[in-house]
Amino acid sequence: MHLEIKDLRVHYGKIEAIKGISFNVNQGEIVTLIGANGAGKTTTLKTISGLRGVSSGSIIFDGQDISKMPAHERVNLGISQAPEGRGIFPGMTVLENLEMGKFHRKNRKNEMNEDLEMVYHLFPRLKERAFQDGGTLSGGEQQMLAIGRALMARPKVLLLDEPSMGLAPQMIANIFRIITEINKSQGVTILLVEQNAQQALQRAHRAYILETGNIVKTAPASDLLNDPAVREAYLGTGAH
């Protein structure tokens, strides 16, 4: 699995939100994009998953240019996203929400059961809540459900958009522990967008810093964690 972004530009009307960025994600990595609100992090993920159109540049996945490919076909290739704000179906049960994650797959019942057991192993709380409506879950449980639903598609690369947003510190730590387990135990490559730069850099292998649609710095995540300028800008008092 290899994901490569080349000279990507994305517009909202006349406003250029992404200004010719290039980066790559290799098999087995956790790569994080960090930056202030409005830097273009969510737009980048939406463009990779096919929810935003490309103005110019290309998205190469496993050697194939997918820049113009519809979103559902990208899921078939192995790109799955847990979106910002979770996007679960509040009137459907936890189990029904999880089943929606594999709607594109013509898979057998035993595969479905395997995937459910894998998600329930990662998120025991979801098994306890299987027949509750998604809308009755806490914020942390809804985040677990959004990630679990994305995993039901058996992704090669999982796009996570602000998984810690709005969660209590204990739940944030739990979510990041599970993200690491998904990467290590399940072998899923992860591209992570996260305001909590401290947690993101502690978990990631590499990081890119975005500012107003441009990549301004890239390095191993551990280097950025110890970089005084990065610490002041993203990890200091008031950073979250």
C-alpha positions in Angstrom: 0.0 0.0 0.0 1.3 3.4 -1.0 -0.5 6.7 -1.0 1.1 9.6 -2.8 -0.3 13.2 -3.1 1.4 15.2 -5.9 1.0 19.0 -6.2 -2.6 18.9 -5.0 -4.7 22.0 -5.3 -8.3 22.3 -4.1 -10.7 25.2 -4.4 -13.8 26.3 -2.6 -15.2 28.6 -5.3 -12.4 31.1 -6.0 -10.6 30.4 -2.8 -7.7 28.1 -3.0 -7.8 26.0 0.2 -5.0 23.6 -0.8 -2.0 25.2 -2.6 0.0 22.5 -4.3 0.9 20.1 -1.5 2.8 16.9 -1.9 3.3 14.1 0.6 3.2 10.3 0.9 2.0 7.6 3.3 3.7 4.3 3.3 2.5 0.8 4.2 2.1 0.3 7.9 2.7 3.9 8.9 0.7 6.3 11.1 1.2 9.7 9.4 -0.3 12.8 11.0 -1.3 16.2 9.6 -1.2 18.9 12.2 -2.0 22.6 12.0 -4.3 25.3 13.1 -8.0 25.5 12.2 -8.4 26.5 8.6 -5.0 25.1 7.6 -6.6 22.7 5.1 -6.3 19.4 7.1 -9.9 18.3 6.7 -10.1 19.4 3.1 -7.0 17.2 2.4 -8.7 14.1 3.8 -12.0 14.8 2.1 -10.1 15.1 -1.2 -8.3 11.8 -0.7 -11.6 10.1 0.1 -13.3 11.6 -2.9 -15.7 14.0 -1.1 -14.0 17.1 -2.5 -13.0 17.6 -6.1 -9.3 18.0 -7.2 -8.5 21.3 -9.0 -5.1 20.1 -10.1 -2.5 17.6 -9.1 -3.0 13.9 -8.4 -3.8 11.3 -5.8 -1.9 8.0 -6.5 -3.0 4.9 -4.5 -1.2 1.6 -5.1 0.2 3.0 -8.3 -3.2 4.0 -9.7 -4.3 7.7 -10.2 -7.6 8.0 -8.4 -7.9 11.7 -8.6 -11.2 11.6 -10.6 -12.5 8.3 -9.1 -15.9 8.5 -7.3 -15.8 8.1 -3.5 -17.5 4.7 -3.3 -15.0 3.2 -5.7 -12.1 4.5 -3.5 -13.7 2.6 -0.6 -13.6 -0.6 -2.8 -9.9 0.0 -3.3 -9.3 0.2 0.4 -9.6 3.9 1.5 -12.0 4.4 4.4 -12.7 7.5 6.4 -14.0 8.2 9.9 -15.1 11.8 9.4 -14.9 14.9 11.6 -18.1 15.0 13.7 -18.4 11.2 13.5 -21.3 11.2 11.0 -23.1 8.2 12.5 -26.8 7.4 11.8 -28.4 8.3 15.1 -31.7 6.5 14.5 -30.0 3.2 13.6 -28.6 0.8 16.2 -24.9 0.4 16.8 -25.0 -3.0 14.9 -26.9 -1.4 11.9 -24.3 1.4 11.8 -21.5 -1.1 11.7 -23.2 -3.0 9.0 -23.4 0.2 6.9 -19.6 0.1 6.9 -19.5 -2.9 4.6 -22.5 -2.2 2.4 -20.2 -2.1 -0.7 -18.8 -5.5 -0.1 -20.4 -8.6 -1.6 -19.2 -10.6 1.4 -20.2 -13.8 3.0 -21.8 -14.0 6.4 -18.7 -15.5 8.0 -16.6 -12.5 6.8 -19.2 -10.1 8.3 -19.0 -12.0 11.6 -15.2 -11.9 11.6 -15.2 -8.2 11.0 -17.8 -7.6 13.8 -15.8 -9.6 16.2 -12.6 -7.6 15.3 -14.5 -4.3 16.0 -16.0 -5.6 19.2 -12.6 -6.8 20.4 -11.2 -3.2 19.8 -14.3 -1.6 21.2 -16.0 -3.8 23.9 -18.3 -0.9 24.7 -19.9 -1.2 21.2 -20.7 -4.9 21.8 -22.5 -3.9 25.0 -24.4 -1.2 23.2 -25.1 -3.3 20.0 -28.8 -2.8 20.0 -28.9 0.8 21.3 -29.6 3.6 18.8 -26.4 5.4 17.8 -27.9 8.7 18.9 -28.1 7.6 22.5 -24.3 7.0 22.8 -21.9 9.3 24.5 -19.5 11.4 22.4 -16.7 8.9 23.0 -18.8 5.9 22.1 -20.0 7.6 18.9 -16.3 8.2 18.0 -15.7 4.5 18.6 -18.6 3.7 16.4 -17.4 5.9 13.6 -14.0 4.3 13.6 -15.5 0.8 13.9 -17.8 1.4 10.9 -14.8 2.6 8.8 -12.9 -0.6 9.8 -15.8 -2.8 8.6 -14.7 -1.9 5.1 -11.4 -3.7 5.7 -9.4 -0.6 4.7 -5.8 -0.6 3.6 -5.6 3.0 4.7 -7.8 4.6 7.4 -8.4 8.3 7.3 -9.2 9.7 10.8 -10.4 13.3 11.1 -10.2 14.8 14.6 -10.9 11.6 16.5 -10.4 13.3 19.9 -12.6 16.3 19.3 -14.9 17.1 22.2 -13.9 14.1 24.3 -12.8 14.0 27.9 -9.1 13.4 28.5 -9.5 9.8 29.7 -11.5 9.0 26.5 -8.9 10.7 24.3 -6.2 8.5 25.8 -8.3 5.4 25.1 -9.1 6.4 21.5 -5.4 7.0 20.8 -4.4 3.7 22.4 -6.9 1.9 20.1 -5.6 3.8 17.1 -2.1 2.4 17.8 -3.6 -1.1 18.2 -5.4 -0.8 14.9 -2.1 0.1 13.2 0.0 -2.5 15.0 -2.4 -5.5 15.4 -4.5 -5.1 12.3 -1.8 -3.7 10.1 -3.9 -0.8 8.9 -2.1 2.3 7.6 -3.4 5.5 9.2 -3.5 9.1 8.0 -4.5 11.2 11.0 -5.8 14.8 11.2 -5.8 15.9 14.8 -5.9 19.2 16.8 -4.4 17.4 19.8 -0.9 17.6 18.4 0.7 16.2 21.5 -1.2 12.9 21.2 -0.9 12.8 17.5 2.9 13.2 17.5 3.3 10.7 20.3 1.5 8.0 18.2 2.6 8.9 14.6 5.7 7.8 12.8 5.9 10.9 10.6 4.2 14.3 10.6 3.5 17.1 8.2 2.6 20.6 9.4 0.0 22.5 7.3 -0.4 26.3 7.3 -3.0 28.0 5.2 -3.0 25.2 2.5 0.8 24.7 2.4 3.0 22.1 4.0 5.6 24.1 5.9 7.5 21.3 7.7 7.9 17.6 7.7 9.9 15.3 9.9 9.7 12.1 12.0 7.0 12.8 14.6 9.4 12.3 17.5 11.6 15.1 16.1 8.6 17.5 15.9 7.5 16.6 19.4 10.9 17.9 20.6 11.2 20.9 18.3 11.0 24.1 20.3 9.2 26.1 17.6 6.6 23.3 17.1 6.2 23.0 20.8 5.5 26.7 21.1 3.1 26.9 18.2 1.2 23.6 18.7 2.0 22.1 22.1 2.2 25.1 24.3 -0.3 26.7 26.7 -3.7 26.8 25.0 -2.8 24.2 22.4 -5.3 21.4 22.1 
